[in-house]
Amino acid sequence: MQKAKLGGGGGGRGGGGGGYMRTLLHINDVLDVLMRAYQYGRERSGYELFYTSASNAMSLYEIAYFLKSLLRSDSQIQVSHTESSNNFSARIDITKARELLGFNPHSIEWALEQYLKT
């Protein structure tokens, strides 16, 4: 049985102990939004800034358990209560990219499933 350890201070879903929120973006979505932004820029003068991410955010804890489920693993996931050097949560507002570019990214779950297929 393998063990995975999630770092971070404290506990719960709000921060440490695997509670830090993350957002991932599949390469297909990266290419899609780049092409959309390029086309948008060709049709207008000036510059625009677009934030992009997956359609949702998940905690490190949720990502670990989702991967464990996909892999049908009996590994144990241990939560560390020591402070992590990556002690930030990421939630990105992609409203502008959705509205102006028609960007509709996949979920983190979908991206992880695709990653495991390769």
Protein Blocks (a to p, Z undefined) as FASTA:
>chain_A
ZZdddedehedjklgghlaccddddfklmmmmmmmmmmmmmmpgcjdddddddfbdcdfk
lmmmmmmmmnopabdcdddfbdcfklccddddfklmmmmnopacddfklmmmmmmmZZ
